Amino acid sequence: MSNEKLFVIVGGGLAGAKTAEQLRARDFPGRILLLGEEEHLPYERPPLSKEYFAGTKRLEEFTVQHGDWYRDHRVEVELGVTVTALDPGAHTVTLPDGSTVRYDKLALATGSRPRHIPLPGIDAAGVHLLRTVEQSDALLAAIRRDAGPAPHLAIVGAGWIGLEIAAGARGHGADVTVVESAAQPLSGALGEQMGAVFADLHRSHGVDLRLSTTVSEILTVDGRATGLRLGDGTDIRADAVLVAVGAQPNIALARDAGLTVANDGVAVDASLATSDPDIVAVGDIAAAEHPLLRTRIRVEHWANALNQPDVAAATMLGRPASYDRLPYFFTDQYDLGMEYVGHAPAEARVITRGDVGSRQFLAFWLDAAGRVCAGMNVNIWDAGDDIRALISSGESVDPHRLSDPQVPLAEVAG
């Protein structure tokens, strides 16, 4: 019987692929088995609502590694496989056919799925979700204009996915209506003040943005979606409907196995170890103790899936490691490019520097002690390092100096 160790990775997205990469980069000599639900090799998801949907990037360009890499690095990949159970005591995962695989170490990288809302008509043909490349293809096919009047896309939810698809659909010539129950788009992520910037952006590009508005049902004819009925009884006709109301982390496998959960995710320490020392969690599901922010956070963004595997691999190999990168995300909509770094409490005060009206500015979120806890650069590309330095310093700043573009960011401390 072979004494070769087997490390199993459950999840075939970016986080899973990068965990395999990092294990080999750290010279792990044993077997690596990656189990993915989709039939594709792991790929990055941001392009599904950005460049891929816009038609400027192909799947192979954002596939993490191609087949020869897995072969050359002795990473066994099984696609189209959903792990049905996890037994930490026995160190096994159960496959759909009832067979089990015994692991020495396990990485959970199960990601998220689109959040489901119980709307009448939600299961009708022509109602779209967005998580996979096939779903992006289907939505694109539904709004492409061949001839005649422009197709109309109705989007439920003005979060990142909803707004990025709205921008992409306008680029394809579709008419777009976005319905959002909050007072501003992205208010949960950026607050109402910055959300208003994105509201103005989309309206200036012809999007019919309905804020503080609810949806009571998806209208259907013969089992196919034909639009939305709003809470006030107004009907919006549409050729396709996208429901984009957030993501739900896939934690059932971990929860049912008895692993500790928190913040709607799998609780991990700074080394990304779960409550079982032989299991790590990475990516969307990882609710991690952050050593710099001194709180537990879970971030559903590309940067975590890209960078956490370095720490997770070290932990699986029994080496000291700590994930202390600041949360980061980005978006590109029309002519607006934005990067956000940090983690802001809901009550944080927002200070801006630059011209908000022309969408070329910096924004900073200050906590009650006057410390910068998050920052955003909009169409300004040389401030990222300075923003990170402000957050990492933990020093309070002078809001007036912070808002003055003539004062270097390195000189705004209070």
C-alpha positions in Angstrom: 0.0 0.0 0.0 1.3 3.4 -0.9 2.2 5.8 1.8 1.9 8.8 -0.5 -0.2 11.5 1.0 -3.4 12.7 -0.8 -4.6 16.3 -0.6 -8.1 16.8 -1.9 -9.5 20.1 -3.1 -13.3 20.4 -3.3 -14.2 23.2 -5.7 -13.2 23.8 -9.3 -13.0 27.5 -9.4 -10.2 30.0 -9.1 -9.6 29.3 -5.4 -9.4 25.6 -6.0 -7.0 25.8 -9.0 -4.7 28.3 -7.2 -4.6 26.0 -4.1 -3.3 23.2 -6.4 -0.8 25.6 -7.9 0.5 26.7 -4.5 0.9 23.2 -3.2 3.1 22.3 -6.1 4.9 25.7 -5.8 5.7 24.7 -2.2 7.1 21.4 -3.4 4.3 19.1 -2.0 5.4 15.7 -3.4 2.1 13.8 -2.9 -1.1 13.4 -4.8 -3.4 16.3 -5.4 -7.0 15.6 -6.4 -9.3 18.5 -7.5 -13.0 17.9 -7.7 -15.1 20.4 -9.6 -18.8 20.6 -10.2 -18.6 22.2 -13.7 -17.5 20.5 -16.9 -14.9 23.2 -17.5 -11.4 23.5 -16.1 -11.3 26.2 -13.4 -11.8 29.7 -14.7 -12.1 33.2 -13.3 -15.6 34.6 -12.9 -15.3 38.4 -13.1 -15.1 38.3 -17.0 -18.6 36.7 -17.1 -20.2 40.0 -16.4 -17.3 42.1 -17.8 -15.1 41.3 -20.8 -16.6 38.0 -21.7 -20.1 39.4 -21.7 -18.9 42.4 -23.7 -17.4 40.0 -26.3 -13.8 41.2 -25.8 -12.4 38.1 -24.0 -12.7 34.4 -24.7 -13.0 31.6 -22.1 -9.5 30.2 -22.7 -8.1 33.7 -21.9 -9.4 33.5 -18.3 -9.1 29.7 -17.8 -6.7 29.5 -14.8 -4.5 26.7 -16.3 -5.0 24.5 -19.3 -5.0 20.7 -19.3 -1.3 20.2 -20.0 -0.5 22.2 -16.8 -2.5 19.8 -14.6 -0.9 16.8 -16.3 2.6 18.2 -16.1 2.2 19.1 -12.4 0.5 15.8 -11.5 -2.8 17.3 -10.4 -5.7 14.9 -10.9 -8.8 16.7 -12.0 -12.3 15.2 -11.9 -14.9 17.5 -13.5 -18.7 17.3 -13.2 -18.4 15.9 -9.7 -20.4 17.2 -6.7 -19.1 16.0 -3.4 -22.2 14.9 -1.4 -20.8 14.4 2.1 -17.7 15.1 4.2 -16.7 13.1 7.2 -13.9 14.8 9.1 -13.5 12.0 11.5 -12.9 9.4 8.8 -11.1 11.9 6.6 -13.3 11.1 3.7 -15.5 12.8 1.1 -18.3 11.0 -0.6 -18.8 11.2 -4.4 -22.2 11.0 -6.3 -21.9 7.3 -6.9 -21.6 6.6 -3.2 -17.9 5.9 -3.3 -15.5 7.7 -0.9 -12.1 9.2 -1.1 -9.8 9.3 1.9 -7.7 12.5 2.2 -4.8 13.5 4.4 -5.6 17.2 4.1 -8.6 18.9 2.5 -9.2 22.3 1.0 -12.8 23.5 0.8 -13.2 26.0 -2.1 -16.9 25.5 -2.9 -17.6 29.1 -3.8 -21.1 30.7 -4.0 -24.3 30.4 -6.0 -26.8 33.1 -7.0 -29.1 34.0 -4.2 -32.7 32.7 -4.8 -35.7 34.8 -4.1 -39.2 33.3 -3.9 -40.8 35.4 -6.6 -43.8 34.1 -8.6 -42.5 33.3 -12.1 -38.8 32.8 -10.9 -38.6 29.4 -12.6 -39.9 30.6 -16.0 -38.0 30.3 -19.2 -36.2 33.5 -20.0 -35.3 34.2 -16.3 -31.5 34.3 -16.0 -29.0 33.9 -13.2 -25.2 34.5 -13.6 -22.5 32.3 -12.1 -21.3 30.1 -15.0 -20.0 30.6 -18.5 -23.1 28.9 -19.9 -25.3 31.3 -18.0 -23.4 34.3 -19.4 -23.7 32.8 -22.9 -27.5 32.3 -22.5 -28.0 35.9 -21.2 -25.9 37.3 -24.1 -27.9 35.3 -26.6 -31.2 36.6 -25.1 -30.2 40.3 -25.5 -28.3 40.3 -28.8 -30.0 42.4 -31.4 -30.2 40.9 -34.9 -32.9 43.0 -36.5 -35.9 45.0 -35.5 -36.4 46.8 -32.2 -33.8 46.6 -29.5 -34.3 43.8 -27.0 -35.3 44.8 -23.5 -33.5 43.4 -20.4 -35.0 43.8 -17.0 -32.6 43.3 -14.1 -33.7 42.7 -10.5 -30.9 44.0 -8.2 -28.5 46.9 -8.6 -25.4 45.2 -7.1 -22.1 44.6 -8.9 -23.4 41.8 -11.2 -26.6 43.7 -12.0 -24.9 47.0 -12.9 -22.0 45.3 -14.8 -24.5 43.4 -16.9 -26.6 46.6 -17.4 -23.5 48.3 -18.8 -22.6 45.4 -21.0 -26.2 45.1 -22.3 -26.3 48.7 -23.2 -23.0 48.2 -25.1 -24.8 45.5 -27.1 -27.6 47.9 -27.9 -30.3 46.5 -25.5 -32.7 48.6 -23.6 -32.2 48.1 -19.8 -34.4 48.6 -16.8 -32.8 47.9 -13.3 -35.1 47.6 -10.3 -33.6 48.0 -6.8 -35.3 48.0 -3.5 -32.7 50.2 -1.8 -32.5 54.0 -2.1 -29.3 53.8 -4.1 -27.4 51.1 -6.1 -24.5 49.4 -4.2 -25.6 50.9 -1.0 -24.7 47.8 1.0 -21.1 47.9 -0.4 -20.4 51.6 -0.8 -23.2 53.5 1.1 -25.7 55.8 -0.4 -23.4 58.7 -1.1 -21.1 56.7 -3.4 -24.1 54.6 -4.7 -25.5 57.8 -6.1 -22.4 58.1 -8.3 -23.3 54.8 -10.0 -26.9 55.8 -10.3 -26.0 58.9 -12.2 -23.5 56.9 -14.3 -26.2 54.4 -15.5 -28.9 57.0 -16.0 -26.5 59.0 -18.2 -26.0 55.9 -20.3 -29.7 55.4 -20.8 -30.6 52.8 -18.2 -34.1 53.1 -16.6 -33.1 52.8 -13.0 -35.9 52.3 -10.5 -34.8 52.8 -7.0 -36.7 52.2 -3.7 -38.8 49.9 -5.8 -39.9 46.3 -5.2 -40.8 43.5 -7.6 -43.9 41.5 -6.8 -43.7 38.9 -9.6 -42.1 38.0 -12.8 -44.7 38.2 -15.6 -45.0 35.1 -17.8 -46.9 34.0 -20.9 -47.0 30.3 -21.7 -44.2 29.6 -19.2 -41.8 32.3 -20.5 -40.9 35.5 -18.7 -42.3 38.6 -20.3 -41.3 41.2 -17.8 -41.8 42.4 -14.2 -44.7 43.5 -12.0 -43.5 46.1 -9.5 -44.8 46.5 -6.0 -47.0 49.5 -7.0 -48.6 47.5 -9.8 -46.6 48.9 -12.6 -45.7 46.4 -15.4 -42.3 46.4 -17.1 -42.2 44.5 -20.4 -39.0 42.6 -21.1 -37.5 40.0 -23.5 -35.3 38.6 -20.7 -35.0 39.0 -17.0 -31.8 38.8 -14.9 -32.2 38.1 -11.2 -29.0 39.5 -9.5 -29.7 39.9 -5.8 -26.5 38.7 -4.4 -24.7 35.4 -3.7 -25.2 32.5 -1.3 -22.0 30.8 -0.1 -22.0 27.0 -0.5 -21.4 26.0 3.1 -23.8 23.1 3.4 -21.1 20.5 3.0 -19.0 22.0 5.8 -22.0 22.8 8.1 -23.4 19.3 7.8 -20.0 17.9 8.6 -20.0 19.8 11.9 -17.4 22.4 11.0 -17.9 25.8 12.7 -19.7 28.4 10.6 -19.9 32.1 11.0 -20.8 35.2 8.9 -22.7 32.9 6.5 -19.4 31.2 5.8 -17.0 28.6 7.2 -15.1 30.0 10.2 -11.4 30.0 9.7 -8.5 31.6 11.6 -5.8 33.8 10.1 -4.1 30.7 8.7 -7.4 29.7 6.9 -7.7 26.6 9.1 -11.2 25.5 10.0 -12.3 24.1 13.3 -10.8 20.8 12.0 -7.0 21.2 11.8 -6.8 19.0 8.6 -9.3 21.2 6.7 -8.8 24.7 5.3 -11.4 26.9 3.5 -10.6 29.5 0.8 -12.4 32.0 -1.3 -16.1 33.0 -1.0 -16.9 30.7 1.9 -13.9 31.6 4.1 -15.0 33.7 7.1 -11.6 34.6 8.3 -10.1 36.3 11.3 -8.2 39.2 9.8 -5.1 40.1 11.8 -4.9 43.7 10.6 -8.6 44.6 10.7 -9.1 42.7 14.0 -12.4 41.2 13.0 -13.9 38.2 11.2 -14.7 39.0 7.6 -16.0 37.1 4.6 -15.4 38.6 1.1 -17.0 37.4 -2.1 -14.5 38.8 -4.5 -11.9 37.6 -6.9 -8.9 38.8 -5.0 -9.5 36.4 -2.1 -9.9 33.5 -4.4 -6.6 34.5 -6.1 -4.5 35.2 -3.0 -5.8 33.1 -0.1 -4.5 29.8 -1.6 -0.9 30.8 -0.9 -1.7 30.8 2.8 -4.0 27.8 2.6 -1.3 25.7 0.9 1.2 26.6 3.6 -1.2 25.7 6.3 -2.0 22.3 4.7 1.7 21.6 4.7 2.1 22.5 8.4 4.0 25.7 7.8 3.2 29.0 9.5 1.2 31.5 7.5 -1.3 34.3 8.0 -3.7 35.9 5.5 -3.4 39.7 6.1 -4.2 41.2 2.7 -6.7 43.9 2.7 -10.0 43.1 1.0 -10.0 44.3 -2.6 -12.5 44.5 -5.5 -12.8 46.3 -8.8 -15.4 47.1 -11.4 -15.5 48.5 -14.9 -18.7 50.1 -16.1 -18.9 52.2 -19.3 -16.0 54.7 -18.9 -15.7 54.2 -15.2 -13.0 52.1 -13.7 -12.8 51.7 -10.0 -10.8 49.8 -7.3 -11.8 49.5 -3.6 -9.6 48.3 -0.8 -10.3 47.9 2.9 -13.4 47.1 5.0 -15.7 49.9 6.1 -18.3 49.7 8.8 -21.8 50.9 7.9 -21.5 54.0 10.0 -18.2 55.2 8.4 -17.9 58.8 7.2 -17.1 59.3 3.6 -14.5 61.9 2.5 -13.9 62.6 -1.2 -10.9 64.1 -3.0 -11.1 65.2 -6.6 -14.0 65.8 -9.0 -16.9 63.5 -8.2 -19.0 65.0 -10.9 -16.6 64.0 -13.7 -16.0 60.6 -12.0 -12.3 61.1 -11.4 -11.8 61.1 -7.7 -10.8 59.2 -4.5 -13.1 58.3 -1.7 -12.1 57.4 1.8 -14.2 55.8 4.6 -13.2 57.0 8.1 -14.2 55.2 11.3 -15.3 56.9 14.5 -11.6 57.5 15.5 -10.9 59.2 12.2 -8.8 56.4 10.8 -9.1 55.4 7.1 -10.6 51.9 7.0 -11.3 51.8 3.3 -10.6 53.7 0.1 -11.7 53.8 -3.5 -10.0 55.2 -6.6 -12.3 56.1 -9.5 -10.5 56.6 -12.8 -7.3 57.5 -10.9 -4.7 54.8 -11.1 -1.7 55.9 -9.1 -3.2 56.1 -5.6 -3.6 52.4 -4.7 -0.4 52.0 -2.7 -1.0 55.3 -0.8 -4.5 54.2 0.1 -3.3 50.8 1.4 -0.6 52.6 3.5 -3.2 54.9 5.1 -5.3 51.9 6.1 -2.4 49.9 7.3 -1.0 52.7 9.4 -4.0 52.8 11.7 -3.4 56.5 12.3 -6.2 59.1 12.4 -6.2 61.7 9.6 -7.2 65.3 9.1 -10.4 65.2 7.0 -9.7 68.6 5.5 -6.1 67.6 4.4 -7.5 64.3 3.2 -10.0 66.0 0.9 -7.4 68.5 -0.5 -5.8 67.1 -3.8 -2.8 69.5 -3.2 -1.8 67.6 0.0 0.1 64.4 -0.6 -1.7 61.4 0.9 1.5 60.6 2.9 0.9 63.9 4.7 -2.7 63.8 5.8 -2.2 62.3 9.3 -4.0 64.3 12.0 
